[in-house]
Amino acid sequence: MSRSRRSDNWGFPRWGGYGAARDAVTVRLCDRAGCNDKGDCPAPKSPNNPDRWYFCQRHAAEYNSGWDYFEGLDKEEAAEREASETRDNSGYQEAAHYGWGGSGDGSRSRDEMRALDVLGLESDADFDAVKKAWRAKAKLVHPDVRPGDEDAAKAFQALQLAYEVLRAAEERREWKG
């Protein structure tokens, strides 16, 4: 009969390391000879081949530095391929000059823009204008002013939420500087 062994777990929740278990963790090493780093960057062994090398980041960068996309093509074919790919993928570049696609100057999120719409303000309104608009509209639909009116209560909740969104955004801006 085997004797039970003493445990090194003294009841502390993290006495061992994170993820510590008695089983060995398998780690794939870099396929570069002599390297003992973790190999987590796959690289093709040859074009159109499903086999992969697994390098560490340093050796993957070294392997990819010599990669030539236009290898085996003469100048005309390389220029033709580059032109066709540029033509197919140029929509993003053409639209880049438009910059911010939404209303405002791009400094506000979609939620902030909705909150400004609820308060009836323009996209460039500062926080003092937000406070004034919130106070003026809240006085009209406050539940103490209009007790029992469910529409007014919903409108007040929408105003409250809009103000909280804009207040949190203003605090983030002040914190970031």
N, C-alpha and C positions, 0 to 999 in steps of 0.2 A: 504494500500500500504506500502510495507516494504521499509525502508530507506536503502540506500547503506552504507555499512560500510567502514570505512577508511582502506586502505591497509598499511601494514608495509613494503612494498617493495618500497624503496626510489629510485629505479633506478639503484642501484648498482648490478652488475652481480652476486655476491655471498654474498648477505646480509644474507641469511639463510645458514645453514650448507650444506655440500655436500649431495646430495640426499635428501635434506629436502623437504618434501611434507606434505600436511595436512593429508594424509592417514597414518595409523599406519603400521609399517613394522612388518611382522610376523617373529618371531625368535623361532625356536624350542629349548626348554630348555633341559638340560641333564635329562635323565630318572632316574638317581640316586636320591633317596629321599633326599631332603634338598639342592641339588646343583642348583644354579641359573645361571650357565655358559651355553654358547651356546652348544647344543648337535648336533655336525655335524659328529661324527664318528659312523657309523653303526656297530653293532655287532649282530651275530645271537643269538636268544633266546634259541635255541637248535639245535643240528645237524639235517640237512636235513629239516629245517623248514624255510619257506620264511619270517616269522615275524622277525623283527629286533628291538633291543634296539638302541637308539641314545644317546651316551654318549659324554661328553666333552673329551678332549685328556687325561686328568689325569685319569678319571675313565675308559676310554677305555683301557689304559695301565694296570690299576689295574685288569680289567676284563680279559684281554688277558694273564696276567702273570700266571694265573692258568690253562691255556689251555694246554692240553696234546694231541698231535697229535696221539700218539700211544695208547690212552686210550682204554681199552677193549681187547687188544691183549696180548698174552703171549710173552715171550722173542723171541721164534723162529719166530713167525709171524711178530713181530716188526722188527727183523733183516732182514727177507725176504722182507718186504715192503721197508725198507730203502735201501737194496741192489738193488731192482728193480728200485727205483726212482733215485738212484745214477747212475745206469747203463744207464737209459734213458736220464738223464740230464748231463752226464759227458763230452759231446763233447766240451762244452765251457771250462771246466777245462783243458781238454787235449790240447786245442789250446792255452791256456793262456801262456805257456812257449815260444811260438813264438813271443809274444810281438807285436811289430809294424809290420804290415803286408805289408806296402807299402815300396817304396824305401826310402832311407835316414834313419835317426835315430829316426824319429817320432817327431822331434821338429818343423817340417814345415808342413803347411797345404797343401791340394791338389792343391789349387790355386798357392801357392808359388812354388810347384814342377813343375807345368805347366809353370810358368814364368821362372824358371831356365832352363827348356827345350827349351823355345823360345830363351833364351840368349845363349844356348849351354854350360851351366855350370853344374858341378856336384852338388849333393845334399848338400855337406858340404862346399860350397863356401861361403866366407865371403862377407860383403857388399862392400869392396874395389874392389874385383874381379867383383862384379855385376856392379859397376860403370865403370870399365875399359871395360868390355864386351859390356855394353850398348853404351858407347861412340864410340867404334870401329865399332860396327854394325850400329849405327845410322849415322855415317859419310858416310857409303856406300849407304844407301837408303833414305837419307834426301830429302824432296821435293825441297829444294833449290839446291841440287846437281843434282837431276834428275827431272826436271820439266816436268809435263805432263805424267809421268809414273805412271799408276794407281797401278800396282803391287808393285812398290817401296813405294807408299803412304800407301798401306795396310800393308806392312811389317813394315814400320815406326810406324804406329798406334799400331801394335801388340807389337813392342819393347817398345813403350811408356807405354802401358798398363802393360806389364810385369815389367817394371821398377817401375811404381807407386805401384803395388802390393807389390813388394819386399821392396820398401822404407817405405811403411806404416807398413809392418811387422817389419822392423828394428826399426822404431820409437816406436812401441808397446813393443819390447823387451827392448829397452833402458829405456822406461818409467817404465816398471815393475821391471827393475833392474836385 
